[in-house]
Amino acid sequence: MSGRTSWSIPFLCGGIFGALSTVATVGDSDLFWHLAQGRQTLSEGLARVDQFSWTVPGMPVLTDQWLGQVAWYGAYAGLGWTGIILLRSLLVAGIATLIVAAALRAQPRPIVAVLAALPAITLTRFAWTERPQLMGLFCFTLLLFLLRVAWERPRVLIAVPPLILLWANLHASFVLGLALALIAMVILGLRRAELRTMLAVIAGASLAATLLTPSGAAIWTSASGHFLSPPRMVLEEGVPDVAQPYGVVFVLIILASLVTAALARPVPLFEVALMVPVLFVSMTAARHTPFFAVASAPYLAARGPEAVAAIAAGLRIRPRLPALRPSVPPVAVDVVTALLAIVAVFGGAATARAAPNLDPYPLGALSSLPSGPGLLNDYDWGGFLIWYAPATPVFIDGRLFPYTGDALRDYDTVVAVGPTWREVLARRGIRTLLVKPGSPLAVRARDLGWSIVSEATRYVVFMVPNSLSARLD
């Protein structure tokens, strides 16, 4: 569509969803180690080797999220847990605003556009966590909006290199965005020959921007680890589970896109270029599913009514489409709506619970944990321990990639009580176990009569017998 597009409805939707997101308490399992790394970067400089574990000390760690970690810690340092909630809600508001804005550019009927955007916003709900990943999703949503605007106004593509530069320092998902930007520029260059020089310069600048990170060219290695060989033992890195609520929404969005493609006019090449690669990536891991939802929303807004009309015709029903939107309101209306949205988000953050939800974590066990190496902790609690028990290095945590290899194999062997689990305990010098009461390891330790140091509903702390290294019976 051409001409000025009102932002009142997108801002309104963004304010609503941003304010609603403040209801969720802070407590993502990875937040704590992100905060610890952000604090470390600001106080000591960027750490390139592990300093939080006793199993892989000195092992190189990824630095692809350093700026996101600094931003989250900066929010915490400035406003405490309220700052974390505020930053999260602002990102959510931005994502929802851009999804609705993209749908409105494709569909002149506001109700239809908002309805088409709602499934995408719903699926992004599963990514509303306090991580750099949420910042990556915001950058992805912004990039797709820019690419759609660029189809009519190519010069907006000059914003792509700085966006890629920022994104590459926030989160490794920049690779997907860069690939889509390059594909879109190739298609646009085939359509308009006079733009090819400009597009080539922008494409080169975008590629060069990825090297302006602490990792340099190695940023591509860390990014490939996330996309090509994710650690499947982590649920969010596994393939989408259609039995889970997010999986149901994801499948419905895919089905809606396929039905629309079959019943509506042929899918434009530009839409194919934006959606097919994203669909492939989204199907590789649960955490990637929101990408396709965001990419498909404008297409469903534009062509969805045609598919609905075709279905209705087959059923001999005559649906009545909503009226076209009225004339575009003055810019002042957009400004007022934006201010109201900001007030709603800040108000929600100010009144939200300014403390993390620590119920899932072994808070009561902290006083019984020994300082120094020797603790084997549950994977889900690693980040919590890094933040709340800095004197007790962890065996493993959500950073995961430094542990791939012997440390991860040994962890799997012990927690699953594999054939050599006691040999691993002795070889590693594990002195204390902090595990969930129903885990196979906890059950086995009880059967063996190992001493319990501390216990509650959610955790149990065992002391490993001193004689273990001498007698593995």
KEVOTOR-673712 format. One record per residue (C-alpha): residue number from 1; residue in one letter; x, y, z. Coordinates in Angstrom, 3 decimals, decimal comma. Layout:
SITE   seq   type         xx         yy         zz
SITE   NUM      A          X          Y          Z
...
% end
This chain:
SITE   seq   type         xx         yy         zz
SITE     1      M      0,000      0,000      0,000
SITE     2      S      1,203      3,552     -0,654
SITE     3      G      0,810      6,753      1,284
SITE     4      R      1,015      7,304      5,004
SITE     5      T     -0,182      4,471      7,171
SITE     6      S     -1,605      5,237     10,582
SITE     7      W      0,254      3,691     13,507
SITE     8      S     -2,594      4,188     15,972
SITE     9      I     -3,839      0,588     15,865
SITE    10      P     -0,334     -0,960     16,003
SITE    11      F      0,601      1,285     18,949
SITE    12      L     -2,653      0,402     20,682
SITE    13      C     -2,023     -3,319     20,259
SITE    14      G      1,584     -2,941     21,326
SITE    15      G      0,581     -1,091     24,473
SITE    16      I     -2,011     -3,710     25,364
SITE    17      F      0,292     -6,695     24,936
SITE    18      G      3,254     -4,913     26,479
SITE    19      A      1,191     -4,105     29,566
SITE    20      L     -0,195     -7,651     29,716
SITE    21      S      3,332     -9,070     29,637
SITE    22      T      4,142     -7,347     32,927
SITE    23      V      1,801     -9,776     34,695
SITE    24      A      4,313    -12,597     34,174
SITE    25      T      6,871    -12,728     36,961
SITE    26      V     10,602    -12,759     36,339
SITE    27      G     12,304    -16,113     36,685
SITE    28      D     13,538    -17,585     33,412
SITE    29      S     16,218    -20,149     34,200
SITE    30      D     18,750    -18,523     31,851
SITE    31      L     18,188    -14,980     33,062
SITE    32      F     20,501    -15,386     36,034
SITE    33      W     23,605    -16,427     34,135
SITE    34      H     22,916    -13,751     31,531
SITE    35      L     22,840    -11,209     34,368
SITE    36      A     26,051    -12,615     35,814
SITE    37      Q     27,820    -12,359     32,465
SITE    38      G     26,493     -8,855     31,895
SITE    39      R     27,752     -7,779     35,318
SITE    40      Q     31,095     -9,397     34,621
SITE    41      T     31,419     -7,601     31,271
SITE    42      L     30,735     -4,193     32,823
SITE    43      S     32,981     -4,712     35,846
SITE    44      E     35,873     -6,773     34,477
SITE    45      G     35,557     -6,645     30,709
SITE    46      L     34,248     -9,215     28,274
SITE    47      A     35,080    -12,734     29,459
SITE    48      R     36,086    -15,134     26,714
SITE    49      V     36,586    -18,190     28,930
SITE    50      D     34,375    -19,828     31,534
SITE    51      Q     34,634    -18,567     35,102
SITE    52      F     31,440    -19,962     36,616
SITE    53      S     31,908    -23,741     36,523
SITE    54      W     34,367    -26,197     38,033
SITE    55      T     34,001    -28,762     35,242
SITE    56      V     35,174    -26,656     32,289
SITE    57      P     37,081    -23,715     33,819
SITE    58      G     38,950    -21,752     31,209
SITE    59      M     36,928    -23,261     28,370
SITE    60      P     36,109    -20,697     25,625
SITE    61      V     32,565    -19,328     25,917
SITE    62      L     30,360    -17,719     23,314
SITE    63      T     30,328    -13,928     23,204
SITE    64      D     27,526    -13,604     20,641
SITE    65      Q     25,048    -12,236     23,217
SITE    66      W     27,339     -9,891     25,105
SITE    67      L     25,422     -6,695     24,336
SITE    68      G     22,088     -8,268     25,216
SITE    69      Q     23,517     -9,438     28,529
SITE    70      V     24,834     -5,961     29,264
SITE    71      A     21,417     -4,479     28,447
SITE    72      W     19,593     -6,880     30,781
SITE    73      Y     22,070     -6,283     33,569
SITE    74      G     21,925     -2,528     32,968
SITE    75      A     18,145     -2,651     33,393
SITE    76      Y     18,598     -4,600     36,625
SITE    77      A     21,341     -2,303     37,935
SITE    78      G     19,200      0,757     37,246
SITE    79      L     15,759     -0,326     38,459
SITE    80      G     16,195     -3,739     40,036
SITE    81      W     13,769     -6,456     38,998
SITE    82      T     11,341     -3,744     37,870
SITE    83      G     13,918     -2,773     35,251
SITE    84      I     13,948     -6,344     33,950
SITE    85      I     10,152     -6,355     33,674
SITE    86      L     10,157     -2,946     31,982
SITE    87      L     12,736     -3,925     29,374
SITE    88      R     10,908     -7,165     28,656
SITE    89      S      7,544     -5,412     28,284
SITE    90      L      9,001     -2,731     25,986
SITE    91      L     10,396     -5,438     23,712
SITE    92      V      7,056     -7,269     23,719
SITE    93      A      5,248     -4,019     22,923
SITE    94      G      7,636     -3,363     20,046
SITE    95      I      7,177     -6,857     18,632
SITE    96      A      3,380     -6,684     18,793
SITE    97      T      3,376     -3,187     17,281
SITE    98      L      5,485     -4,254     14,309
SITE    99      I      3,487     -7,444     13,673
SITE   100      V      0,231     -5,503     13,522
SITE   101      A      1,811     -2,699     11,466
SITE   102      A      3,052     -5,198      8,870
SITE   103      A     -0,376     -6,835      8,699
SITE   104      L     -2,055     -3,443      8,248
SITE   105      R      0,236     -2,573      5,360
SITE   106      A     -0,962     -5,737      3,639
SITE   107      Q     -4,648     -5,512      4,547
SITE   108      P     -6,724     -2,295      4,497
SITE   109      R     -9,384     -3,711      6,846
SITE   110      P     -8,128     -3,162     10,416
SITE   111      I    -10,187     -5,961     11,979
SITE   112      V     -8,917     -8,500      9,445
SITE   113      A     -5,335     -7,317      9,881
SITE   114      V     -5,469     -7,547     13,668
SITE   115      L     -7,103    -10,988     13,535
SITE   116      A     -4,358    -12,190     11,202
SITE   117      A     -1,711    -10,783     13,557
SITE   118      L     -3,117    -12,342     16,732
SITE   119      P     -1,843    -15,915     16,116
SITE   120      A      1,667    -14,568     15,556
SITE   121      I      1,522    -12,466     18,721
SITE   122      T      0,155    -15,490     20,589
SITE   123      L      3,070    -17,663     19,493
SITE   124      T      5,638    -15,013     20,402
SITE   125      R      4,168    -15,230     23,911
SITE   126      F      6,254    -18,369     24,392
SITE   127      A      9,383    -16,270     23,812
SITE   128      W      8,497    -13,466     26,237
SITE   129      T     11,448    -14,313     28,443
SITE   130      E     14,198    -12,223     29,997
SITE   131      R     16,902    -13,215     27,519
SITE   132      P     18,811    -11,705     24,588
SITE   133      Q     16,717    -14,111     22,513
SITE   134      L     13,754    -11,738     22,941
SITE   135      M     15,886     -8,912     21,577
SITE   136      G     16,727    -11,097     18,591
SITE   137      L     13,024    -11,668     17,961
SITE   138      F     12,407     -7,918     18,069
SITE   139      C     15,198     -7,355     15,528
SITE   140      F     13,718    -10,077     13,313
SITE   141      T     10,272     -8,474     13,432
SITE   142      L     11,720     -5,050     12,659
SITE   143      L     13,750     -6,407      9,738
SITE   144      L     10,736     -8,093      8,148
SITE   145      F      8,777     -4,862      8,453
SITE   146      L     11,606     -2,937      6,768
SITE   147      L     11,859     -5,481      3,956
SITE   148      R      8,145     -5,195      3,223
SITE   149      V      8,325     -1,412      3,206
SITE   150      A     11,375     -1,627      0,943
SITE   151      W      9,323     -3,328     -1,765
SITE   152      E      7,759      0,103     -2,355
SITE   153      R     10,456      2,351     -0,850
SITE   154      P     13,832      0,648     -1,459
SITE   155      R     15,861      3,349      0,240
SITE   156      V     14,705      2,183      3,676
SITE   157      L     17,156     -0,679      3,162
SITE   158      I     19,945      1,630      4,303
SITE   159      A     18,690      0,828      7,800
SITE   160      V     19,568     -2,859      7,357
SITE   161      P     23,374     -2,715      7,958
SITE   162      P     23,101     -0,860     11,304
SITE   163      L     20,296     -3,203     12,334
SITE   164      I     22,435     -6,248     11,488
SITE   165      L     25,356     -4,687     13,391
SITE   166      L     23,227     -4,248     16,504
SITE   167      W     21,600     -7,659     16,106
SITE   168      A     24,910     -9,521     15,672
SITE   169      N     26,003     -8,204     19,068
SITE   170      L     22,684     -9,086     20,709
SITE   171      H     21,917    -12,625     19,569
SITE   172      A     23,015    -15,258     17,052
SITE   173      S     19,633    -15,233     15,300
SITE   174      F     21,021    -12,385     13,175
SITE   175      V     22,079    -15,044     10,649
SITE   176      L     18,465    -15,737      9,704
SITE   177      G     17,778    -12,033      9,333
SITE   178      L     20,838    -11,464      7,175
SITE   179      A     19,886    -14,360      4,903
SITE   180      L     16,376    -12,972      4,422
SITE   181      A     17,714     -9,475      3,755
SITE   182      L     20,100    -10,748      1,083
SITE   183      I     17,350    -12,828     -0,566
SITE   184      A     14,978     -9,858     -0,574
SITE   185      M     17,649     -7,610     -2,097
SITE   186      V     18,345    -10,138     -4,867
SITE   187      I     14,640    -10,302     -5,757
SITE   188      L     14,341     -6,523     -5,659
SITE   189      G     17,432     -6,205     -7,864
SITE   190      L     15,915     -8,576    -10,426
SITE   191      R     12,802     -6,420    -10,469
SITE   192      R     14,533     -3,023    -10,697
SITE   193      A     17,898     -2,946    -12,432
SITE   194      E     18,575      0,686    -11,499
SITE   195      L     18,786     -0,332     -7,819
SITE   196      R     21,424     -3,018     -8,205
SITE   197      T     24,432     -0,881     -7,308
SITE   198      M     22,768      0,461     -4,181
SITE   199      L     21,594     -3,018     -3,205
SITE   200      A     25,073     -4,476     -3,703
SITE   201      V     26,579     -1,816     -1,432
SITE   202      I     23,941     -2,413      1,249
SITE   203      A     24,400     -6,181      1,015
SITE   204      G     28,169     -5,834      1,384
SITE   205      A     27,787     -3,467      4,320
SITE   206      S     25,383     -5,894      5,993
SITE   207      L     27,843     -8,763      5,631
SITE   208      A     30,703     -6,617      6,926
SITE   209      A     28,605     -5,544      9,921
SITE   210      T     28,538     -9,127     11,196
SITE   211      L     32,308     -8,987     11,662
SITE   212      L     32,123     -5,937     13,954
SITE   213      T     31,613     -8,030     17,067
SITE   214      P     33,953     -9,288     19,800
SITE   215      S     33,957    -12,667     18,047
SITE   216      G     34,927    -11,328     14,626
SITE   217      A     34,593    -14,001     11,948
SITE   218      A     34,026    -16,609     14,689
SITE   219      I     30,530    -15,171     15,146
SITE   220      W     29,498    -17,401     12,263
SITE   221      T     30,775    -20,476     14,083
SITE   222      S     28,725    -19,740     17,185
SITE   223      A     25,657    -18,964     15,102
SITE   224      S     25,967    -22,229     13,195
SITE   225      G     26,066    -24,088     16,498
SITE   226      H     22,638    -22,718     17,405
SITE   227      F     21,048    -23,467     14,040
SITE   228      L     22,834    -26,570     12,745
SITE   229      S     23,663    -28,579     15,852
SITE   230      P     21,461    -27,445     18,746
SITE   231      P     21,671    -29,415     21,999
SITE   232      R     18,548    -31,556     21,719
SITE   233      M     18,585    -32,511     25,399
SITE   234      V     17,136    -29,058     26,100
SITE   235      L     13,391    -29,009     25,414
SITE   236      E     13,392    -25,659     23,629
SITE   237      E     16,131    -26,884     21,301
SITE   238      G     14,152    -29,988     20,352
SITE   239      V     11,836    -30,151     17,358
SITE   240      P      8,436    -28,500     17,937
SITE   241      D      6,112    -30,621     20,062
SITE   242      V      2,624    -30,530     18,549
SITE   243      A      1,182    -31,821     21,828
SITE   244      Q      2,169    -28,597     23,601
SITE   245      P      0,111    -25,369     23,380
SITE   246      Y      2,803    -23,536     21,400
SITE   247      G      3,021    -26,508     19,019
SITE   248      V     -0,721    -26,429     18,400
SITE   249      V     -0,592    -22,720     17,528
SITE   250      F      2,427    -23,314     15,290
SITE   251      V      0,673    -26,106     13,377
SITE   252      L     -2,478    -24,016     12,970
SITE   253      I     -0,456    -21,146     11,495
SITE   254      I      1,244    -23,518      9,041
SITE   255      L     -2,101    -25,046      8,039
SITE   256      A     -3,644    -21,598      7,594
SITE   257      S     -0,742    -20,579      5,353
SITE   258      L     -0,995    -23,757      3,249
SITE   259      V     -4,771    -23,479      2,856
SITE   260      T     -4,439    -19,818      1,909
SITE   261      A     -1,762    -20,654     -0,666
SITE   262      A     -4,016    -23,342     -2,161
SITE   263      L     -7,217    -21,300     -2,336
SITE   264      A     -6,090    -17,712     -2,869
SITE   265      R     -4,194    -16,143     -5,725
SITE   266      P     -0,668    -17,467     -6,410
SITE   267      V      1,837    -16,609     -3,712
SITE   268      P      4,126    -13,775     -4,854
SITE   269      L      7,805    -14,671     -5,144
SITE   270      F      8,628    -12,085     -2,510
SITE   271      E      6,317    -13,808      0,001
SITE   272      V      7,797    -17,205     -0,839
SITE   273      A     11,298    -15,839     -0,290
SITE   274      L     10,359    -14,469      3,126
SITE   275      M      8,348    -17,429      4,400
SITE   276      V      9,888    -20,670      3,102
SITE   277      P     13,391    -20,258      4,611
SITE   278      V     11,845    -19,109      7,876
SITE   279      L      9,514    -22,113      7,938
SITE   280      F     12,483    -24,448      7,535
SITE   281      V     14,336    -22,810     10,434
SITE   282      S     11,203    -22,708     12,596
SITE   283      M     10,697    -26,437     12,214
SITE   284      T     14,192    -27,226     13,494
SITE   285      A     13,636    -26,167     17,106
SITE   286      A     10,804    -25,165     19,420
SITE   287      R     12,450    -21,837     20,231
SITE   288      H     12,402    -20,878     16,535
SITE   289      T      8,650    -21,335     15,947
SITE   290      P      7,756    -17,648     16,498
SITE   291      F      9,845    -16,698     13,452
SITE   292      F      7,435    -18,265     10,969
SITE   293      A      4,437    -16,874     12,793
SITE   294      V      5,832    -13,353     12,393
SITE   295      A      6,806    -13,897      8,751
SITE   296      S      3,415    -15,301      7,712
SITE   297      A      1,135    -12,768      9,445
SITE   298      P      1,130    -10,161      6,617
SITE   299      Y      0,537    -12,865      4,017
SITE   300      L     -2,415    -14,258      5,970
SITE   301      A     -3,758    -10,720      6,390
SITE   302      A     -3,537    -10,010      2,644
SITE   303      R     -4,705    -13,321      1,172
SITE   304      G     -6,552    -14,950      4,057
SITE   305      P     -9,900    -13,322      3,169
SITE   306      E     -9,651    -14,849     -0,327
SITE   307      A     -9,235    -18,304      1,169
SITE   308      V    -12,132    -17,721      3,534
SITE   309      A    -14,294    -16,550      0,617
SITE   310      A    -13,388    -19,670     -1,380
SITE   311      I    -14,304    -21,931      1,526
SITE   312      A    -17,528    -20,020      2,104
SITE   313      A    -18,445    -20,314     -1,573
SITE   314      G    -18,003    -24,058     -1,390
SITE   315      L    -20,359    -24,105      1,583
SITE   316      R    -22,717    -21,686     -0,180
SITE   317      I    -22,226    -19,051      2,467
SITE   318      R    -21,851    -15,374      1,693
SITE   319      P    -19,567    -13,834      4,318
SITE   320      R    -19,732    -10,110      4,837
SITE   321      L    -16,283     -8,543      5,007
SITE   322      P    -15,639     -5,711      7,465
SITE   323      A    -15,666     -2,226      6,036
SITE   324      L    -12,482     -0,621      4,808
SITE   325      R    -10,674      1,522      7,291
SITE   326      P    -11,652      5,208      7,403
SITE   327      S     -9,378      7,966      6,250
SITE   328      V     -5,953      8,087      7,854
SITE   329      P     -6,084     10,161     11,062
SITE   330      P     -3,644     13,011     11,683
SITE   331      V     -0,145     12,274     12,928
SITE   332      A     -1,164     13,754     16,276
SITE   333      V     -3,466     10,780     16,845
SITE   334      D     -0,555      8,401     16,322
SITE   335      V      1,558     10,407     18,771
SITE   336      V     -1,155     10,360     21,434
SITE   337      T     -1,697      6,629     20,960
SITE   338      A      2,027      5,992     21,243
SITE   339      L      2,192      8,000     24,475
SITE   340      L     -0,758      6,085     25,909
SITE   341      A      0,921      2,798     24,989
SITE   342      I      4,127      3,873     26,718
SITE   343      V      2,195      4,926     29,814
SITE   344      A      0,441      1,542     29,869
SITE   345      V      3,715     -0,350     29,626
SITE   346      F      5,492      1,754     32,256
SITE   347      G      2,459      1,633     34,524
SITE   348      G      2,262     -2,141     34,221
SITE   349      A      5,956     -2,512     35,011
SITE   350      A      5,723     -0,138     37,978
SITE   351      T      2,884     -2,110     39,558
SITE   352      A      4,202     -5,590     38,716
SITE   353      R      5,749     -7,889     41,304
SITE   354      A      9,294     -6,551     41,655
SITE   355      A     10,879     -9,867     42,592
SITE   356      P     11,705    -13,033     40,684
SITE   357      N      9,637    -16,160     41,108
SITE   358      L     12,078    -18,495     42,840
SITE   359      D      9,571    -21,250     43,589
SITE   360      P     11,061    -23,619     40,968
SITE   361      Y     14,565    -23,190     42,408
SITE   362      P     16,334    -24,697     45,444
SITE   363      L     16,445    -21,479     47,445
SITE   364      G     16,462    -23,317     50,781
SITE   365      A     19,499    -25,348     49,784
SITE   366      L     21,849    -22,376     49,394
SITE   367      S     22,988    -22,345     53,003
SITE   368      S     23,919    -26,033     52,890
SITE   369      L     26,008    -25,918     49,733
SITE   370      P     29,772    -26,188     50,227
SITE   371      S     32,004    -23,562     48,693
SITE   372      G     34,496    -24,560     46,056
SITE   373      P     34,263    -27,305     43,421
SITE   374      G     32,537    -30,650     43,775
SITE   375      L     28,821    -29,921     43,351
SITE   376      L     26,726    -31,754     40,768
SITE   377      N     23,624    -29,643     40,187
SITE   378      D     20,497    -30,137     38,128
SITE   379      Y     20,835    -28,493     34,711
SITE   380      D     17,779    -26,263     35,258
SITE   381      W     19,348    -24,750     38,371
SITE   382      G     22,777    -23,851     37,008
SITE   383      G     21,992    -20,227     36,192
SITE   384      F     20,252    -19,752     39,536
SITE   385      L     23,344    -20,994     41,377
SITE   386      I     25,678    -18,781     39,336
SITE   387      W     23,713    -15,740     40,497
SITE   388      Y     22,749    -16,735     44,053
SITE   389      A     25,645    -18,995     45,082
SITE   390      P     28,757    -17,540     43,411
SITE   391      A     31,087    -19,277     45,888
SITE   392      T     29,901    -22,681     44,652
SITE   393      P     30,906    -23,271     41,016
SITE   394      V     28,378    -25,231     38,969
SITE   395      F     28,763    -28,533     37,184
SITE   396      I     26,566    -27,394     34,281
SITE   397      D     24,223    -24,532     33,392
SITE   398      G     22,144    -23,111     30,563
SITE   399      R     25,126    -21,835     28,599
SITE   400      L     25,509    -25,497     27,624
SITE   401      F     27,874    -25,105     24,649
SITE   402      P     31,044    -24,958     26,814
SITE   403      Y     29,996    -28,304     28,288
SITE   404      T     29,474    -30,204     25,055
SITE   405      G     31,859    -33,118     25,115
SITE   406      D     33,086    -34,934     28,225
SITE   407      A     31,313    -32,703     30,757
SITE   408      L     27,897    -33,131     29,152
SITE   409      R     28,383    -36,866     28,671
SITE   410      D     29,428    -37,272     32,296
SITE   411      Y     26,417    -35,245     33,447
SITE   412      D     24,037    -37,407     31,395
SITE   413      T     25,658    -40,574     32,748
SITE   414      V     25,316    -39,549     36,375
SITE   415      V     21,810    -38,081     36,328
SITE   416      A     20,491    -41,070     34,368
SITE   417      V     22,369    -43,473     36,673
SITE   418      G     24,126    -45,033     33,695
SITE   419      P     26,374    -48,081     33,950
SITE   420      T     29,467    -46,047     34,880
SITE   421      W     27,786    -43,353     36,969
SITE   422      R     29,762    -44,097     40,136
SITE   423      E     33,034    -44,156     38,244
SITE   424      V     32,184    -40,686     36,933
SITE   425      L     31,442    -39,467     40,470
SITE   426      A     34,845    -40,681     41,614
SITE   427      R     36,787    -39,450     38,587
SITE   428      R     35,206    -36,016     38,731
SITE   429      G     35,574    -35,723     42,482
SITE   430      I     31,886    -34,955     42,977
SITE   431      R     31,237    -34,375     46,678
SITE   432      T     27,667    -33,068     46,750
SITE   433      L     24,486    -33,681     44,755
SITE   434      L     21,765    -31,051     44,351
SITE   435      V     18,956    -32,737     42,454
SITE   436      K     15,188    -33,044     42,236
SITE   437      P     13,714    -35,574     44,690
SITE   438      G     12,070    -37,682     41,993
SITE   439      S     15,103    -37,911     39,717
SITE   440      P     16,712    -41,341     39,095
SITE   441      L     19,886    -40,113     40,797
SITE   442      A     18,022    -39,038     43,944
SITE   443      V     16,149    -42,350     44,102
SITE   444      R     19,388    -44,310     43,753
SITE   445      A     21,179    -42,207     46,376
SITE   446      R     18,345    -42,871     48,828
SITE   447      D     18,519    -46,585     48,144
SITE   448      L     22,232    -46,491     48,924
SITE   449      G     21,582    -44,644     52,160
SITE   450      W     23,651    -41,589     51,318
SITE   451      S     23,514    -38,772     53,839
SITE   452      I     20,919    -36,061     53,189
SITE   453      V     22,191    -32,591     54,089
SITE   454      S     19,045    -30,648     53,181
SITE   455      E     15,689    -31,548     51,710
SITE   456      A     12,452    -29,907     50,642
SITE   457      T      9,617    -30,555     48,216
SITE   458      R     11,582    -29,384     45,186
SITE   459      Y     15,149    -30,405     45,991
SITE   460      V     17,379    -32,712     47,979
SITE   461      V     21,072    -32,320     48,816
SITE   462      F     23,105    -35,513     49,224
SITE   463      M     26,621    -35,854     50,513
SITE   464      V     28,628    -38,320     48,393
SITE   465      P     30,445    -40,841     50,648
SITE   466      N     34,142    -40,172     51,043
SITE   467      S     34,894    -43,847     50,407
SITE   468      L     33,392    -43,724     46,921
SITE   469      S     36,679    -43,092     45,156
SITE   470      A     38,261    -46,055     46,908
SITE   471      R     35,401    -48,561     46,699
SITE   472      L     32,946    -48,559     43,792
SITE   473      D     30,582    -51,308     44,848
% end
